[in-house]
Amino acid sequence: MSNHKLEVANPSDAKAVSALFARSYAKLLQDDYPPEILASAMPYLSRANPELLGSGTYYLVKTDAGQVIGAGGWTSMRPSAPGAPGTKEIDVQTGLAHIRHFAVDPDHTRQGIGKMLFDRCVKDAVATKGVTHFECYATLTARSFYESLGFEVIGTFDAPFAPDFTFPSLHMRNGDLIA
């Protein structure tokens, strides 16, 4: 992976990140979601969040040529998703951070890019916020990736993407990062 660079994202990366999401999710999610559900979800899944891009805790992996082939990050604040698990609880909890909007280009999966992004999240979250564990809202497809990082499913839910549309999702949590 010496030809891959990890850097902090910024709002000007929105177009490239949205294009990555569209490539990744359209191909990688097709085995776990019916075509009509995936088609309805793509406008929501493939839109880069400008606030997240400007957070300083969202990262990109790029090739030497500058193509974005991976993205993901973390926040102390729980993602806002009315009806999602935990949204009626406190939005920020000591020691807890939330993994946010991970994606890897389908032509670059299984090359350690997702792990590289997660490792950067752990390093920065532990150093700056004393994080000891993470939670995430994940697609059904991402389950095995997150399980490989020590996450466990703690629940399922239908993510409310629109008043008349929900998306089957997982609520996952990992154990202590600091042994």
C-alpha positions in Angstrom: 0.0 0.0 0.0 2.9 2.4 -0.3 1.2 4.1 -3.2 -1.8 5.1 -1.0 -1.8 8.3 1.0 -4.1 9.0 4.0 -5.1 12.6 4.6 -7.6 14.7 6.4 -10.7 15.5 4.2 -12.1 19.0 3.7 -15.3 20.3 2.2 -13.7 20.8 -1.2 -13.5 17.0 -1.4 -17.3 16.6 -1.5 -17.5 15.7 -5.2 -14.8 13.1 -5.1 -16.2 11.5 -1.9 -19.7 11.4 -3.3 -18.4 9.7 -6.4 -16.6 7.1 -4.2 -19.8 6.5 -2.3 -21.8 6.0 -5.5 -19.2 3.5 -6.9 -18.8 1.6 -3.6 -22.3 1.3 -2.4 -23.9 0.5 -5.8 -21.6 -2.5 -6.3 -20.8 -3.7 -2.8 -24.3 -3.5 -1.3 -26.1 -5.3 -4.1 -25.9 -8.8 -2.6 -27.5 -7.7 0.7 -30.3 -5.4 -0.4 -33.0 -5.8 -2.9 -32.6 -3.6 -6.0 -35.6 -1.4 -5.2 -34.3 -0.7 -1.7 -30.8 0.0 -2.9 -32.1 2.3 -5.7 -34.1 4.3 -3.2 -31.2 4.5 -0.7 -28.5 5.6 -3.2 -29.4 9.3 -3.1 -28.9 9.3 0.7 -25.9 6.9 0.9 -23.9 8.6 -1.9 -24.1 12.2 -0.6 -21.0 13.4 1.1 -21.8 15.3 4.4 -20.0 18.8 4.2 -20.1 19.0 8.0 -18.3 15.7 8.3 -15.8 16.6 5.6 -14.9 19.8 7.6 -14.7 18.1 11.0 -11.0 17.4 11.0 -11.8 13.8 12.0 -12.8 12.5 8.5 -10.1 11.0 6.4 -9.4 10.0 2.8 -7.1 7.4 1.2 -5.9 8.5 -2.2 -3.7 6.9 -4.8 -0.5 8.7 -5.9 -2.6 10.0 -8.8 -5.0 11.7 -6.4 -8.0 9.4 -6.9 -10.1 9.0 -3.7 -10.3 5.2 -3.0 -11.3 5.2 0.7 -13.1 7.5 3.1 -14.2 7.3 6.7 -13.9 9.0 10.0 -15.3 9.5 13.6 -17.1 12.0 15.7 -17.7 12.4 19.4 -21.3 13.3 18.6 -23.7 10.5 17.8 -24.9 10.7 14.2 -28.3 12.4 13.9 -30.8 9.8 12.7 -34.3 10.3 14.2 -35.5 6.9 15.3 -32.0 5.3 15.2 -30.7 3.6 18.4 -29.5 5.9 21.0 -30.7 9.2 19.5 -32.9 9.9 22.6 -29.8 9.4 24.8 -27.1 11.9 25.5 -25.4 12.8 22.2 -21.9 12.8 23.6 -20.6 10.3 26.1 -17.2 10.2 27.7 -15.0 7.5 26.2 -17.3 6.8 23.3 -16.9 7.9 19.6 -18.9 7.1 16.5 -17.5 5.7 13.3 -18.9 7.6 10.3 -19.6 6.9 6.7 -16.8 4.4 5.7 -16.4 3.4 2.0 -13.8 1.8 -0.1 -13.7 1.7 -3.9 -14.9 -1.7 -5.0 -11.7 -2.1 -7.1 -9.6 -1.6 -4.0 -11.3 -3.7 -1.3 -9.4 -6.2 0.8 -6.2 -4.2 0.5 -6.2 -2.8 4.1 -7.7 0.6 3.2 -10.6 0.3 5.6 -8.3 -0.9 8.3 -5.9 2.0 7.6 -8.8 4.5 8.0 -10.0 2.8 11.2 -6.5 2.8 12.7 -6.3 6.5 12.1 -9.7 7.0 13.8 -8.5 5.0 16.8 -5.2 6.9 17.0 -6.7 10.3 16.8 -9.8 9.6 19.0 -7.7 8.1 21.8 -5.2 10.9 21.7 -7.6 13.8 21.5 -10.7 12.6 23.4 -9.6 9.6 25.5 -11.9 7.3 23.5 -12.1 3.7 24.8 -14.7 2.3 22.4 -16.6 3.0 19.2 -20.2 2.5 18.0 -21.4 2.7 14.4 -24.5 2.4 12.3 -23.6 0.0 9.5 -25.0 -1.5 6.4 -25.7 -5.3 6.4 -22.8 -5.6 4.0 -20.3 -3.9 6.4 -21.0 -6.4 9.2 -18.0 -8.7 8.5 -15.6 -5.7 8.1 -16.6 -4.2 11.4 -16.5 -7.7 13.1 -12.9 -8.1 11.9 -12.2 -4.9 13.9 -13.7 -6.3 17.1 -17.3 -4.9 16.7 -20.4 -6.8 17.7 -23.9 -6.3 16.6 -25.9 -4.8 19.5 -29.1 -4.3 17.5 -30.8 -3.9 14.2 -32.9 -1.0 13.1 -34.4 0.6 10.0 -32.5 3.9 9.3 -35.1 6.6 8.6 -33.8 8.1 5.3 -37.1 9.8 4.5 -40.6 10.0 6.0 -41.7 7.1 3.7 -38.4 5.2 3.4 -36.2 3.3 5.8 -33.0 1.3 5.2 -32.2 -1.9 7.1 -29.1 -1.3 9.2 -27.0 -2.5 12.1 -26.0 -0.8 15.4 -22.6 -2.1 16.3 -20.1 -1.5 19.2 -16.5 -2.6 19.8 -14.8 -3.5 23.1 -12.2 -1.5 24.9 -9.5 0.0 22.7 -7.2 0.3 25.7 -6.4 -2.9 27.4 
